[in-house]
Amino acid sequence: MNDIKRIGLLAGAGTLPIEFVNHAHEHGIEEIAVLGFKGQTPQEVKDKATFYQEIGFGQLNKGIKFFTSNGIKNVVFLGWVEPKLTISNLKMDLRMITLAAKTKDRRADSVIGAIINELEKDGLTVLKTTEFLSHILIEDGVLTKKQPNKAQLADVEFGKTIALASGGLDIGQSAVVRKHAVIAVEAMEGTDKCIKRAGEYTKHCVIVKMAKPEQDFRFDVPCFGPRTIESMIEAKSALLAVEAGKTFIIEREKTLALANKHKIIIMGIKQEL
């Protein structure tokens, strides 16, 4: 990847686009054309962009033209976009209308996958984000001071099965379990709200977050950070297990310090424990 001097970034909300622009030079990238969304793309990303254009979610052709007119050949997708945008009444251009008519459903993977196909028709290559942010992928093992007990490890194994089944149906990546009971499964609301919802039913839950069996690492890489731990604190959850090598940890030091302070366990796990 070190031969890429100019790259396009489709930037949603959150810290991942910031992490990318702050480390782009390490990959030999000199210029970044950022395509952003109103009210979502961080100001720091806008400030570090060589070229910047803001669009609505339904303005597909305008976005593609922005990249191609700036000589972009390679693009990365990073950041969080409101999932409800895929079912909202959007102001769509003709290309997006045509695409929406051909898309089989409105699940995020289906919609974004179809958008990627359209970009590729115009000569753009969408790259895996993990190739640029490998330094924040979580490793295998327990990362916090507190260690899991046998009952919690059994719940991790059980929750992993549920999370992978849910991900296989493209519903969500996370499952919340306790004593081999499913308390909540993530859907469109996202991991943090799923955790809080589970906290309304019981305490000391185990959260398991896994990459989908057919995860497309060009977008929607599993991630967690301080906000996830704050949600666990509010819900009085006990443990977070995420897939090692396939999950981003955001603001690592802050995340682990917060977990340790509240005696929350964080661990990276593989498909097979």
Secondary structure, DSSP 4 states (H G I P E B T S, - for coil): -TT--EEEEEE-BSSHHHHHHHHGGGGT--EEEEEEETTTS-HHHHHT-SEEEEE-TT-HHHHHHHHHHTT--EEEEESB--GGGGTS-----HHHHHHHHH-S---HHHHHHHHHHHHHHTT-EEPPGGGT-GGGBPPSEE-SSS---HHHHHHHHHHHHHHHHHHHTTS-SEEEEETTEEEEE--TT-HHHHHHHHHTT-SS-EEEE---TT--TTS---EE-HHHHHHHHHHT--EEEEETTS-EESSHHHHHHHHHHTT-EEEEE-S--
